[in-house]
Amino acid sequence: MEQWSEIRRRVLVEGISRRQIIRETGMHWETLQKILAHSEPPGYRQRRPRPRNKLGAYLPKIELILQEDLALPRKQRHTAKRIWERLQTEGFTGGYTIGHVRRRVVGLSGTG
């Protein structure tokens, strides 16, 4: 942050050329442009949204199954694999491990 404001001061106030700053610091000219355009570092900016997780649309269904299972005896409750099989019949195309169905089921049910 100190270097950021020092470079801005030297270019904008003292009138040092941009080429001189690039020679002294060895930074890329696009980096210098960012420094001059923003008074403080802008941080990470995502250019396009991340692709949605395949399992995302099915999380409410998993939660519903687990809620219904709470009323059943322990031996009759769904296993993670059985939930994955049910999701497949409803159009889920992710794999058991690729879609992380097991990890989500264990995380939502609170069991170890």
N, CA, C and O atoms as a printed pandas DataFrame, in Angstrom:
     atom_number atom_name residue_name chain_id  residue_number  x_coord  y_coord  z_coord
0              1         N          MET        A               1    0.824   -1.189    0.000
1              2        CA          MET        A               1    0.000    0.000    0.000
2              3         C          MET        A               1    0.870    1.257    0.000
3              4         O          MET        A               1    0.531    2.247   -0.647
4              5         N          GLU        A               2    1.989    1.218    0.723
5              6        CA          GLU        A               2    2.887    2.374    0.739
6              7         C          GLU        A               2    3.455    2.640   -0.646
7              8         O          GLU        A               2    3.512    3.783   -1.100
8              9         N          GLN        A               3    3.876    1.566   -1.311
9             10        CA          GLN        A               3    4.434    1.721   -2.650
10            11         C          GLN        A               3    3.363    2.258   -3.602
11            12         O          GLN        A               3    3.651    3.068   -4.484
12            13         N          TRP        A               4    2.148    1.804   -3.414
13            14        CA          TRP        A               4    1.023    2.227   -4.252
14            15         C          TRP        A               4    0.880    3.744   -4.193
15            16         O          TRP        A               4    0.862    4.412   -5.227
16            17         N          SER        A               5    0.776    4.285   -2.981
17            18        CA          SER        A               5    0.573    5.730   -2.832
18            19         C          SER        A               5    1.827    6.512   -3.228
19            20         O          SER        A               5    1.719    7.630   -3.732
20            21         N          GLU        A               6    3.004    5.947   -3.010
21            22        CA          GLU        A               6    4.256    6.610   -3.401
22            23         C          GLU        A               6    4.325    6.763   -4.914
23            24         O          GLU        A               6    4.695    7.826   -5.413
24            25         N          ILE        A               7    3.971    5.712   -5.645
25            26        CA          ILE        A               7    3.991    5.771   -7.113
26            27         C          ILE        A               7    2.961    6.778   -7.607
27            28         O          ILE        A               7    3.245    7.567   -8.509
28            29         N          ARG        A               8    1.776    6.758   -7.027
29            30        CA          ARG        A               8    0.741    7.733   -7.425
30            31         C          ARG        A               8    1.221    9.165   -7.187
31            32         O          ARG        A               8    1.034   10.037   -8.034
32            33         N          ARG        A               9    1.836    9.397   -6.039
33            34        CA          ARG        A               9    2.307   10.744   -5.713
34            35         C          ARG        A               9    3.372   11.191   -6.712
35            36         O          ARG        A               9    3.340   12.320   -7.203
36            37         N          ARG        A              10    4.326   10.288   -7.010
37            38        CA          ARG        A              10    5.421   10.663   -7.906
38            39         C          ARG        A              10    4.926   10.979   -9.306
39            40         O          ARG        A              10    5.418   11.915   -9.936
40            41         N          VAL        A              11    3.964   10.218   -9.804
41            42        CA          VAL        A              11    3.483   10.451  -11.168
42            43         C          VAL        A              11    2.507   11.619  -11.212
43            44         O          VAL        A              11    2.638   12.501  -12.061
44            45         N          LEU        A              12    1.529   11.636  -10.308
45            46        CA          LEU        A              12    0.463   12.632  -10.385
46            47         C          LEU        A              12    0.853   13.991   -9.811
47            48         O          LEU        A              12    0.382   15.018  -10.300
48            49         N          VAL        A              13    1.704   14.019   -8.781
49            50        CA          VAL        A              13    2.056   15.285   -8.143
50            51         C          VAL        A              13    3.399   15.815   -8.659
51            52         O          VAL        A              13    3.506   16.968   -9.078
52            53         N          GLU        A              14    4.414   14.957   -8.620
53            54        CA          GLU        A              14    5.751   15.403   -9.009
54            55         C          GLU        A              14    5.948   15.437  -10.517
55            56         O          GLU        A              14    6.859   16.108  -11.002
56            57         N          GLY        A              15    5.119   14.734  -11.261
57            58        CA          GLY        A              15    5.215   14.754  -12.721
58            59         C          GLY        A              15    6.266   13.822  -13.296
59            60         O          GLY        A              15    6.689   14.009  -14.437
60            61         N          ILE        A              16    6.703   12.815  -12.530
61            62        CA          ILE        A              16    7.651   11.820  -13.045
62            63         C          ILE        A              16    6.936   11.043  -14.156
63            64         O          ILE        A              16    5.756   10.714  -14.035
64            65         N          SER        A              17    7.666   10.756  -15.237
65            66        CA          SER        A              17    7.025   10.065  -16.359
66            67         C          SER        A              17    6.699    8.617  -15.997
67            68         O          SER        A              17    7.331    8.011  -15.132
68            69         N          ARG        A              18    5.721    8.101  -16.667
69            70        CA          ARG        A              18    5.313    6.710  -16.445
70            71         C          ARG        A              18    6.439    5.757  -16.847
71            72         O          ARG        A              18    6.677    4.748  -16.183
72            73         N          ARG        A              19    7.124    6.086  -17.932
73            74        CA          ARG        A              19    8.240    5.243  -18.377
74            75         C          ARG        A              19    9.326    5.173  -17.308
75            76         O          ARG        A              19    9.914    4.116  -17.079
76            77         N          GLN        A              20    9.586    6.298  -16.659
77            78        CA          GLN        A              20   10.610    6.332  -15.619
78            79         C          GLN        A              20   10.220    5.409  -14.455
79            80         O          GLN        A              20   11.061    4.681  -13.929
80            81         N          ILE        A              21    8.948    5.445  -14.060
81            82        CA          ILE        A              21    8.468    4.583  -12.969
82            83         C          ILE        A              21    8.599    3.124  -13.364
83            84         O          ILE        A              21    9.020    2.296  -12.557
84            85         N          ILE        A              22    8.243    2.805  -14.595
85            86        CA          ILE        A              22    8.331    1.419  -15.072
86            87         C          ILE        A              22    9.785    0.961  -15.078
87            88         O          ILE        A              22   10.075   -0.171  -14.693
88            89         N          ARG        A              23   10.702    1.826  -15.509
89            90        CA          ARG        A              23   12.124    1.480  -15.507
90            91         C          ARG        A              23   12.618    1.234  -14.088
91            92         O          ARG        A              23   13.346    0.274  -13.839
92            93         N          GLU        A              24   12.225    2.096  -13.162
93            94        CA          GLU        A              24   12.706    1.992  -11.779
94            95         C          GLU        A              24   12.153    0.764  -11.058
95            96         O          GLU        A              24   12.878    0.078  -10.338
96            97         N          THR        A              25   10.871    0.496  -11.257
97            98        CA          THR        A              25   10.223   -0.575  -10.489
98            99         C          THR        A              25   10.225   -1.913  -11.209
99           100         O          THR        A              25   10.179   -2.964  -10.570
100          101         N          GLY        A              26   10.279   -1.881  -12.542
101          102        CA          GLY        A              26   10.230   -3.125  -13.307
102          103         C          GLY        A              26    8.824   -3.690  -13.431
103          104         O          GLY        A              26    8.648   -4.830  -13.862
104          105         N          MET        A              27    7.827   -2.906  -13.058
105          106        CA          MET        A              27    6.446   -3.400  -13.145
106          107         C          MET        A              27    5.929   -3.293  -14.576
107          108         O          MET        A              27    6.480   -2.565  -15.402
108          109         N          HIS        A              28    4.874   -4.022  -14.844
109          110        CA          HIS        A              28    4.227   -4.004  -16.144
110          111         C          HIS        A              28    3.445   -2.705  -16.286
111          112         O          HIS        A              28    2.972   -2.152  -15.293
112          113         N          TRP        A              29    3.306   -2.215  -17.517
113          114        CA          TRP        A              29    2.617   -0.947  -17.728
114          115         C          TRP        A              29    1.145   -1.024  -17.339
115          116         O          TRP        A              29    0.565   -0.020  -16.925
116          117         N          GLU        A              30    0.523   -2.224  -17.468
117          118        CA          GLU        A              30   -0.886   -2.355  -17.063
118          119         C          GLU        A              30   -1.026   -2.214  -15.547
119          120         O          GLU        A              30   -2.021   -1.677  -15.062
120          121         N          THR        A              31   -0.037   -2.690  -14.806
121          122        CA          THR        A              31   -0.057   -2.540  -13.359
122          123         C          THR        A              31    0.022   -1.069  -12.988
123          124         O          THR        A              31   -0.683   -0.609  -12.089
124          125         N          LEU        A              32    0.879   -0.335  -13.678
125          126        CA          LEU        A              32    0.978    1.100  -13.424
126          127         C          LEU        A              32   -0.343    1.803  -13.744
127          128         O          LEU        A              32   -0.752    2.717  -13.027
128          129         N          GLN        A              33   -1.002    1.381  -14.811
129          130        CA          GLN        A              33   -2.307    1.955  -15.157
130          131         C          GLN        A              33   -3.311    1.745  -14.026
131          132         O          GLN        A              33   -4.067    2.657  -13.690
132          133         N          LYS        A              34   -3.321    0.542  -13.436
133          134        CA          LYS        A              34   -4.229    0.257  -12.324
134          135         C          LYS        A              34   -3.915    1.148  -11.129
135          136         O          LYS        A              34   -4.815    1.677  -10.478
136          137         N          ILE        A              35   -2.634    1.302  -10.855
137          138        CA          ILE        A              35   -2.231    2.132   -9.716
138          139         C          ILE        A              35   -2.714    3.562   -9.910
139          140         O          ILE        A              35   -3.202    4.189   -8.970
140          141         N          LEU        A              36   -2.582    4.074  -11.117
141          142        CA          LEU        A              36   -2.984    5.454  -11.373
142          143         C          LEU        A              36   -4.505    5.614  -11.447
143          144         O          LEU        A              36   -5.030    6.698  -11.191
144          145         N          ALA        A              37   -5.194    4.558  -11.790
145          146        CA          ALA        A              37   -6.655    4.636  -11.907
146          147         C          ALA        A              37   -7.363    4.505  -10.557
147          148         O          ALA        A              37   -8.476    5.006  -10.401
148          149         N          HIS        A              38   -6.742    3.844   -9.582
149          150        CA          HIS        A              38   -7.389    3.590   -8.290
150          151         C          HIS        A              38   -6.545    4.167   -7.157
151          152         O          HIS        A              38   -5.326    4.001   -7.130
152          153         N          SER        A              39   -7.199    4.839   -6.234
153          154        CA          SER        A              39   -6.464    5.433   -5.118
154          155         C          SER        A              39   -5.938    4.386   -4.143
155          156         O          SER        A              39   -4.978    4.641   -3.417
156          157         N          GLU        A              40   -6.560    3.215   -4.122
157          158        CA          GLU        A              40   -6.056    2.099   -3.325
158          159         C          GLU        A              40   -6.278    0.822   -4.111
159          160         O          GLU        A              40   -7.123    0.797   -5.007
160          161         N          PRO        A              41   -5.540   -0.249   -3.802
161          162        CA          PRO        A              41   -5.658   -1.488   -4.594
162          163         C          PRO        A              41   -7.106   -1.972   -4.649
163          164         O          PRO        A              41   -7.763   -2.087   -3.614
164          165         N          PRO        A              42   -7.606   -2.256   -5.855
165          166        CA          PRO        A              42   -9.005   -2.644   -6.006
166          167         C          PRO        A              42   -9.319   -4.057   -5.546
167          168         O          PRO        A              42  -10.491   -4.392   -5.375
168          169         N          GLY        A              43   -8.309   -4.898   -5.340
169          170        CA          GLY        A              43   -8.573   -6.277   -4.934
170          171         C          GLY        A              43   -8.956   -7.132   -6.119
171          172         O          GLY        A              43   -8.875   -6.706   -7.271
172          173         N          TYR        A              44   -9.373   -8.346   -5.817
173          174        CA          TYR        A              44   -9.727   -9.312   -6.852
174          175         C          TYR        A              44  -11.073   -8.947   -7.455
175          176         O          TYR        A              44  -12.027   -8.658   -6.732
176          177         N          ARG        A              45  -11.147   -8.960   -8.768
177          178        CA          ARG        A              45  -12.404   -8.717   -9.469
178          179         C          ARG        A              45  -12.672   -9.878  -10.410
179          180         O          ARG        A              45  -11.882  -10.158  -11.312
180          181         N          GLN        A              46  -13.767  -10.535  -10.196
181          182        CA          GLN        A              46  -14.124  -11.693  -11.007
182          183         C          GLN        A              46  -14.676  -11.217  -12.342
183          184         O          GLN        A              46  -15.576  -10.378  -12.380
184          185         N          ARG        A              47  -14.151  -11.740  -13.420
185          186        CA          ARG        A              47  -14.570  -11.290  -14.751
186          187         C          ARG        A              47  -15.884  -11.908  -15.196
187          188         O          ARG        A              47  -16.716  -11.225  -15.793
188          189         N          ARG        A              48  -16.080  -13.178  -14.918
189          190        CA          ARG        A              48  -17.348  -13.827  -15.275
190          191         C          ARG        A              48  -17.756  -14.732  -14.115
191          192         O          ARG        A              48  -16.896  -15.212  -13.375
192          193         N          PRO        A              49  -19.041  -14.968  -13.949
193          194        CA          PRO        A              49  -19.472  -15.792  -12.814
194          195         C          PRO        A              49  -18.951  -17.221  -12.922
195          196         O          PRO        A              49  -18.802  -17.763  -14.017
196          197         N          ARG        A              50  -18.680  -17.811  -11.779
197          198        CA          ARG        A              50  -18.213  -19.191  -11.752
198          199         C          ARG        A              50  -19.348  -20.122  -12.165
199          200         O          ARG        A              50  -20.519  -19.833  -11.919
200          201         N          PRO        A              51  -18.994  -21.242  -12.795
201          202        CA          PRO        A              51  -20.054  -22.189  -13.155
202          203         C          PRO        A              51  -20.699  -22.763  -11.896
203          204         O          PRO        A              51  -20.021  -23.017  -10.900
204          205         N          ARG        A              52  -21.993  -22.960  -11.948
205          206        CA          ARG        A              52  -22.718  -23.486  -10.792
206          207         C          ARG        A              52  -22.390  -24.953  -10.577
207          208         O          ARG        A              52  -22.136  -25.698  -11.523
208          209         N          ASN        A              53  -22.400  -25.335   -9.359
209          210        CA          ASN        A              53  -22.172  -26.713   -8.977
210          211         C          ASN        A              53  -23.370  -27.548   -9.445
211          212         O          ASN        A              53  -24.516  -27.124   -9.294
212          213         N          LYS        A              54  -23.112  -28.722  -10.006
213          214        CA          LYS        A              54  -24.198  -29.586  -10.470
214          215         C          LYS        A              54  -25.168  -29.924   -9.347
215          216         O          LYS        A              54  -26.373  -30.059   -9.563
216          217         N          LEU        A              55  -24.627  -30.057   -8.161
217          218        CA          LEU        A              55  -25.435  -30.489   -7.022
218          219         C          LEU        A              55  -26.304  -29.350   -6.470
219          220         O          LEU        A              55  -27.271  -29.605   -5.752
220          221         N          GLY        A              56  -25.970  -28.115   -6.795
221          222        CA          GLY        A              56  -26.650  -26.958   -6.229
222          223         C          GLY        A              56  -28.166  -26.997   -6.349
223          224         O          GLY        A              56  -28.872  -26.664   -5.397
224          225         N          ALA        A              57  -28.664  -27.393   -7.491
225          226        CA          ALA        A              57  -30.108  -27.422   -7.712
226          227         C          ALA        A              57  -30.794  -28.527   -6.907
227          228         O          ALA        A              57  -32.005  -28.474   -6.689
228          229         N          TYR        A              58  -30.035  -29.517   -6.468
229          230        CA          TYR        A              58  -30.613  -30.662   -5.771
230          231         C          TYR        A              58  -30.478  -30.572   -4.253
231          232         O          TYR        A              58  -30.978  -31.444   -3.542
232          233         N          LEU        A              59  -29.816  -29.538   -3.746
233          234        CA          LEU        A              59  -29.639  -29.417   -2.295
234          235         C          LEU        A              59  -30.957  -29.344   -1.521
235          236         O          LEU        A              59  -31.074  -29.975   -0.471
236          237         N          PRO        A              60  -31.962  -28.587   -2.011
237          238        CA          PRO        A              60  -33.240  -28.599   -1.280
238          239         C          PRO        A              60  -33.866  -29.996   -1.207
239          240         O          PRO        A              60  -34.475  -30.352   -0.198
240          241         N          LYS        A              61  -33.718  -30.782   -2.271
241          242        CA          LYS        A              61  -34.252  -32.146   -2.288
242          243         C          LYS        A              61  -33.530  -33.013   -1.259
243          244         O          LYS        A              61  -34.163  -33.798   -0.552
244          245         N          ILE        A              62  -32.201  -32.874   -1.174
245          246        CA          ILE        A              62  -31.428  -33.637   -0.198
246          247         C          ILE        A              62  -31.872  -33.268    1.214
247          248         O          ILE        A              62  -32.054  -34.143    2.060
248          249         N          GLU        A              63  -32.046  -31.970    1.468
249          250        CA          GLU        A              63  -32.482  -31.530    2.790
250          251         C          GLU        A              63  -33.855  -32.096    3.139
251          252         O          GLU        A              63  -34.096  -32.493    4.280
252          253         N          LEU        A              64  -34.756  -32.132    2.156
253          254        CA          LEU        A              64  -36.094  -32.681    2.380
254          255         C          LEU        A              64  -36.016  -34.169    2.735
255          256         O          LEU        A              64  -36.687  -34.619    3.664
256          257         N          ILE        A              65  -35.212  -34.922    2.011
257          258        CA          ILE        A              65  -35.052  -36.354    2.285
258          259         C          ILE        A              65  -34.523  -36.561    3.700
259          260         O          ILE        A              65  -35.013  -37.421    4.432
260          261         N          LEU        A              66  -33.526  -35.774    4.081
261          262        CA          LEU        A              66  -32.938  -35.913    5.416
262          263         C          LEU        A              66  -33.926  -35.524    6.516
263          264         O          LEU        A              66  -33.934  -36.134    7.585
264          265         N          GLN        A              67  -34.756  -34.514    6.259
265          266        CA          GLN        A              67  -35.781  -34.123    7.234
266          267         C          GLN        A              67  -36.802  -35.249    7.417
267          268         O          GLN        A              67  -37.202  -35.561    8.538
268          269         N          GLU        A              68  -37.216  -35.849    6.304
269          270        CA          GLU        A              68  -38.174  -36.952    6.382
270          271         C          GLU        A              68  -37.568  -38.157    7.104
271          272         O          GLU        A              68  -38.270  -38.879    7.810
272          273         N          ASP        A              69  -36.275  -38.367    6.925
273          274        CA          ASP        A              69  -35.586  -39.491    7.560
274          275         C          ASP        A              69  -35.533  -39.369    9.078
275          276         O          ASP        A              69  -35.415  -40.376    9.775
276          277         N          LEU        A              70  -35.619  -38.155    9.592
277          278        CA          LEU        A              70  -35.556  -37.972   11.047
278          279         C          LEU        A              70  -36.711  -38.666   11.765
279          280         O          LEU        A              70  -36.582  -39.056   12.926
280          281         N          ALA        A              71  -37.845  -38.820   11.068
281          282        CA          ALA        A              71  -39.007  -39.466   11.663
282          283         C          ALA        A              71  -38.915  -40.997   11.595
283          284         O          ALA        A              71  -39.677  -41.696   12.264
284          285         N          LEU        A              72  -37.996  -41.505   10.798
285          286        CA          LEU        A              72  -37.865  -42.951   10.619
286          287         C          LEU        A              72  -36.865  -43.534   11.621
287          288         O          LEU        A              72  -35.996  -42.822   12.125
288          289         N          PRO        A              73  -36.995  -44.834   11.905
289          290        CA          PRO        A              73  -35.971  -45.489   12.730
290          291         C          PRO        A              73  -34.611  -45.429   12.026
291          292         O          PRO        A              73  -34.548  -45.360   10.798
292          293         N          ARG        A              74  -33.560  -45.454   12.783
293          294        CA          ARG        A              74  -32.202  -45.278   12.265
294          295         C          ARG        A              74  -31.869  -46.240   11.117
295          296         O          ARG        A              74  -31.246  -45.832   10.137
296          297         N          LYS        A              75  -32.266  -47.483   11.224
297          298        CA          LYS        A              75  -31.937  -48.481   10.203
298          299         C          LYS        A              75  -32.693  -48.278    8.890
299          300         O          LYS        A              75  -32.312  -48.840    7.863
300          301         N          GLN        A              76  -33.763  -47.476    8.915
301          302        CA          GLN        A              76  -34.559  -47.274    7.705
302          303         C          GLN        A              76  -34.217  -45.966    6.988
303          304         O          GLN        A              76  -34.813  -45.659    5.955
304          305         N          ARG        A              77  -33.289  -45.211    7.506
305          306        CA          ARG        A              77  -32.934  -43.924    6.899
306          307         C          ARG        A              77  -32.102  -44.118    5.633
307          308         O          ARG        A              77  -31.468  -45.156    5.443
308          309         N          HIS        A              78  -32.117  -43.112    4.781
309          310        CA          HIS        A              78  -31.365  -43.155    3.526
310          311         C          HIS        A              78  -29.869  -43.068    3.780
311          312         O          HIS        A              78  -29.410  -42.327    4.649
312          313         N          THR        A              79  -29.126  -43.833    3.011
313          314        CA          THR        A              79  -27.675  -43.676    3.012
314          315         C          THR        A              79  -27.334  -42.628    1.951
315          316         O          THR        A              79  -28.177  -42.280    1.124
316          317         N          ALA        A              80  -26.124  -42.138    1.975
317          318        CA          ALA        A              80  -25.710  -41.155    0.976
318          319         C          ALA        A              80  -25.801  -41.747   -0.425
319          320         O          ALA        A              80  -26.173  -41.064   -1.379
320          321         N          LYS        A              81  -25.456  -43.024   -0.533
321          322        CA          LYS        A              81  -25.508  -43.661   -1.848
322          323         C          LYS        A              81  -26.948  -43.781   -2.342
323          324         O          LYS        A              81  -27.219  -43.592   -3.528
324          325         N          ARG        A              82  -27.854  -44.091   -1.447
325          326        CA          ARG        A              82  -29.262  -44.209   -1.829
326          327         C          ARG        A              82  -29.828  -42.846   -2.246
327          328         O          ARG        A              82  -30.621  -42.763   -3.183
328          329         N          ILE        A              83  -29.422  -41.787   -1.555
329          330        CA          ILE        A              83  -29.857  -40.437   -1.937
330          331         C          ILE        A              83  -29.315  -40.104   -3.323
331          332         O          ILE        A              83  -30.026  -39.527   -4.146
332          333         N          TRP        A              84  -28.059  -40.467   -3.586
333          334        CA          TRP        A              84  -27.461  -40.224   -4.900
334          335         C          TRP        A              84  -28.240  -40.957   -5.988
335          336         O          TRP        A              84  -28.478  -40.409   -7.064
336          337         N          GLU        A              85  -28.639  -42.211   -5.702
337          338        CA          GLU        A              85  -29.422  -42.974   -6.681
338          339         C          GLU        A              85  -30.768  -42.317   -6.944
339          340         O          GLU        A              85  -31.230  -42.277   -8.084
340          341         N          ARG        A              86  -31.404  -41.797   -5.885
341          342        CA          ARG        A              86  -32.685  -41.097   -6.063
342          343         C          ARG        A              86  -32.505  -39.832   -6.897
343          344         O          ARG        A              86  -33.351  -39.514   -7.733
344          345         N          LEU        A              87  -31.420  -39.118   -6.676
345          346        CA          LEU        A              87  -31.159  -37.896   -7.447
346          347         C          LEU        A              87  -30.932  -38.229   -8.919
347          348         O          LEU        A              87  -31.330  -37.466   -9.800
348          349         N          GLN        A              88  -30.293  -39.366   -9.184
349          350        CA          GLN        A              88  -30.062  -39.772  -10.569
350          351         C          GLN        A              88  -31.382  -40.009  -11.295
351          352         O          GLN        A              88  -31.511  -39.669  -12.471
352          353         N          THR        A              89  -32.355  -40.587  -10.609
353          354        CA          THR        A              89  -33.651  -40.824  -11.255
354          355         C          THR        A              89  -34.362  -39.515  -11.566
355          356         O          THR        A              89  -35.244  -39.466  -12.424
356          357         N          GLU        A              90  -33.970  -38.444  -10.856
357          358        CA          GLU        A              90  -34.583  -37.141  -11.094
358          359         C          GLU        A              90  -33.769  -36.279  -12.053
359          360         O          GLU        A              90  -34.103  -35.115  -12.272
360          361         N          GLY        A              91  -32.694  -36.843  -12.634
361          362        CA          GLY        A              91  -31.946  -36.129  -13.653
362          363         C          GLY        A              91  -30.574  -35.638  -13.246
363          364         O          GLY        A              91  -29.910  -34.974  -14.043
364          365         N          PHE        A              92  -30.121  -35.935  -12.040
365          366        CA          PHE        A              92  -28.790  -35.527  -11.608
366          367         C          PHE        A              92  -27.751  -36.284  -12.415
367          368         O          PHE        A              92  -27.799  -37.512  -12.486
368          369         N          THR        A              93  -26.798  -35.562  -13.034
369          370        CA          THR        A              93  -25.811  -36.208  -13.899
370          371         C          THR        A              93  -24.442  -36.327  -13.248
371          372         O          THR        A              93  -23.538  -36.929  -13.827
372          373         N          GLY        A              94  -24.271  -35.769  -12.065
373          374        CA          GLY        A              94  -22.980  -35.843  -11.384
374          375         C          GLY        A              94  -22.754  -37.204  -10.768
375          376         O          GLY        A              94  -23.699  -37.945  -10.498
376          377         N          GLY        A              95  -21.511  -37.522  -10.552
377          378        CA          GLY        A              95  -21.161  -38.783   -9.929
378          379         C          GLY        A              95  -21.283  -38.722   -8.418
379          380         O          GLY        A              95  -21.467  -37.651   -7.840
380          381         N          TYR        A              96  -21.180  -39.869   -7.792
381          382        CA          TYR        A              96  -21.281  -39.954   -6.335
382          383         C          TYR        A              96  -20.145  -39.170   -5.682
383          384         O          TYR        A              96  -20.365  -38.402   -4.746
384          385         N          THR        A              97  -18.924  -39.375   -6.188
385          386        CA          THR        A              97  -17.801  -38.645   -5.602
386          387         C          THR        A              97  -17.577  -37.312   -6.299
387          388         O          THR        A              97  -17.206  -36.336   -5.647
388          389         N          ILE        A              98  -17.795  -37.247   -7.608
389          390        CA          ILE        A              98  -17.579  -36.007   -8.344
390          391         C          ILE        A              98  -18.566  -34.940   -7.873
391          392         O          ILE        A              98  -18.192  -33.784   -7.680
392          393         N          GLY        A              99  -19.810  -35.329   -7.692
393          394        CA          GLY        A              99  -20.817  -34.384   -7.230
394          395         C          GLY        A              99  -20.736  -34.137   -5.739
395          396         O          GLY        A              99  -21.434  -33.273   -5.210
396          397         N          HIS        A             100  -19.888  -34.893   -5.058
397          398        CA          HIS        A             100  -19.705  -34.754   -3.617
398          399         C          HIS        A             100  -21.018  -34.945   -2.861
399          400         O          HIS        A             100  -21.266  -34.289   -1.849
400          401         N          VAL        A             101  -21.849  -35.845   -3.363
401          402        CA          VAL        A             101  -23.133  -36.106   -2.718
402          403         C          VAL        A             101  -22.903  -36.567   -1.283
403          404         O          VAL        A             101  -23.566  -36.090   -0.362
404          405         N          ARG        A             102  -21.965  -37.494   -1.092
405          406        CA          ARG        A             102  -21.743  -38.035    0.249
406          407         C          ARG        A             102  -21.341  -36.941    1.224
407          408         O          ARG        A             102  -21.862  -36.871    2.337
408          409         N          ARG        A             103  -20.408  -36.081    0.804
409          410        CA          ARG        A             103  -19.939  -35.016    1.699
410          411         C          ARG        A             103  -21.083  -34.074    2.058
411          412         O          ARG        A             103  -21.183  -33.635    3.203
412          413         N          ARG        A             104  -21.952  -33.757    1.089
413          414        CA          ARG        A             104  -23.083  -32.872    1.361
414          415         C          ARG        A             104  -24.082  -33.521    2.300
415          416         O          ARG        A             104  -24.607  -32.868    3.202
416          417         N          VAL        A             105  -24.346  -34.808    2.093
417          418        CA          VAL        A             105  -25.302  -35.509    2.931
418          419         C          VAL        A             105  -24.802  -35.567    4.372
419          420         O          VAL        A             105  -25.557  -35.300    5.307
420          421         N          VAL        A             106  -23.541  -35.913    4.546
421          422        CA          VAL        A             106  -22.975  -35.984    5.895
422          423         C          VAL        A             106  -22.970  -34.594    6.524
423          424         O          VAL        A             106  -23.263  -34.452    7.711
424          425         N          GLY        A             107  -22.638  -33.564    5.735
425          426        CA          GLY        A             107  -22.610  -32.201    6.254
426          427         C          GLY        A             107  -23.988  -31.692    6.641
427          428         O          GLY        A             107  -24.127  -31.000    7.650
428          429         N          LEU        A             108  -25.009  -32.020    5.860
429          430        CA          LEU        A             108  -26.361  -31.543    6.150
430          431         C          LEU        A             108  -27.012  -32.305    7.270
431          432         O          LEU        A             108  -27.798  -31.746    8.035
432          433         N          SER        A             109  -26.685  -33.602    7.377
433          434        CA          SER        A             109  -27.350  -34.396    8.413
434          435         C          SER        A             109  -26.701  -34.223    9.774
435          436         O          SER        A             109  -27.313  -34.525   10.799
436          437         N          GLY        A             110  -25.456  -33.734    9.790
437          438        CA          GLY        A             110  -24.769  -33.504   11.053
438          439         C          GLY        A             110  -24.194  -34.753   11.680
439          440         O          GLY        A             110  -23.728  -34.715   12.818
440          441         N          THR        A             111  -24.220  -35.862   10.957
441          442        CA          THR        A             111  -23.655  -37.100   11.481
442          443         C          THR        A             111  -22.202  -37.192   11.085
443          444         O          THR        A             111  -21.793  -36.581   10.097
444          445         N          GLY        A             112  -21.428  -37.924   11.814
445          446        CA          GLY        A             112  -19.996  -38.039   11.527
446          447         C          GLY        A             112  -19.740  -39.144   10.641
447          448         O          GLY        A             112  -18.589  -39.397   10.287
